[in-house]
Amino acid sequence: AALEVIKDEKLAQNAFDLGELFREELNKFIANCSLVNSVRGKGLLNAILINDTEDSSTAWDICMALKENGLLAKPTHGNIIRFAPPLVMTKEQLLDCVSIITTTLKNFESEL
């Protein structure tokens, strides 16, 4: 039944399209952000690589700031932040998330 929903609601295509949009929007932002090295991912599973060492707390601190701004993300490997939204996410919700991420990174960068 779950596979039927994925197929009928075109969730795989939605994940592909929204993942492309997520990376495109964040890549525009990081062109002027010294805090982020790169954005990578496939579909809706994406990550940003923080410009710091794996031993630093920067990614964790950014995740805590994201949480305070209404978005949950998980730091991995010390300097990577992983984003894994639900497959049923809409374009409007994704753009809201991108806005939270970019605002949080701007604020974080200005405090450095």
C-alpha positions in Angstrom: 0.0 0.0 0.0 2.9 2.4 0.8 4.5 1.8 -2.5 1.2 2.5 -4.3 1.0 5.9 -2.5 4.6 6.7 -3.6 3.7 5.8 -7.2 0.2 7.4 -7.3 1.2 10.6 -5.7 4.5 10.9 -7.7 6.5 11.3 -4.6 9.8 10.2 -6.2 9.4 12.9 -8.9 8.5 15.4 -6.3 11.6 14.6 -4.3 13.7 14.9 -7.4 12.3 18.2 -8.5 12.3 19.8 -5.0 15.9 18.5 -4.4 17.0 20.3 -7.5 15.3 23.4 -6.4 16.8 23.2 -2.9 20.4 22.8 -4.2 19.9 25.6 -6.8 18.6 28.0 -4.2 21.3 27.2 -1.6 24.0 27.3 -4.2 22.9 30.9 -5.1 23.2 31.8 -1.5 26.6 30.2 -0.7 28.3 32.1 -3.6 28.5 34.9 -1.1 28.8 32.9 2.1 32.2 32.0 3.5 30.6 29.7 6.1 29.5 27.0 3.6 31.9 25.2 1.2 29.3 23.3 -0.8 25.8 21.9 -1.1 25.3 18.3 -2.2 22.5 15.7 -2.3 20.1 13.6 -4.2 16.4 14.1 -4.2 15.3 15.6 -0.9 18.3 14.1 1.1 20.8 17.0 1.1 23.7 18.3 3.1 25.8 21.4 3.4 29.5 21.2 4.1 30.5 23.8 6.7 33.8 25.6 6.2 35.3 24.3 9.5 37.1 21.2 10.9 35.3 18.0 11.8 36.3 18.7 15.4 34.6 22.1 15.6 31.2 22.7 17.1 30.1 25.0 14.2 27.7 22.6 12.5 26.1 21.7 15.9 25.8 25.3 16.8 24.1 26.1 13.4 21.7 23.2 13.9 20.8 24.6 17.3 20.2 28.0 15.7 18.1 26.3 12.9 16.0 24.6 15.6 15.4 28.0 17.3 14.2 29.3 13.9 11.8 26.4 13.3 13.8 23.9 11.3 15.3 20.6 12.5 18.6 19.4 10.9 21.2 16.9 12.0 25.0 17.5 12.1 27.1 14.6 10.8 30.8 14.0 10.7 31.4 17.2 12.7 31.2 19.7 9.8 28.2 18.5 7.7 24.6 19.4 8.2 22.0 16.9 6.8 18.5 17.8 5.7 16.0 15.0 5.2 12.5 16.5 4.7 9.4 14.3 4.1 8.7 13.2 0.5 5.3 14.9 0.7 6.8 18.3 1.1 5.5 21.1 -1.1 7.4 23.7 -3.0 6.2 26.4 -0.7 7.3 24.5 2.4 10.7 23.9 0.8 11.2 27.6 0.0 10.2 28.4 3.6 13.0 26.0 4.7 15.5 27.5 2.4 14.6 30.9 3.8 15.1 29.7 7.4 18.5 28.1 6.4 19.8 31.2 4.6 18.6 33.6 7.4 20.2 31.4 10.0 23.5 31.2 8.2 23.5 35.0 7.6 23.0 35.6 11.3 25.5 33.0 12.3 28.1 34.4 9.9 27.6 38.0 11.1 28.2 36.9 14.7 31.6 35.4 13.8 
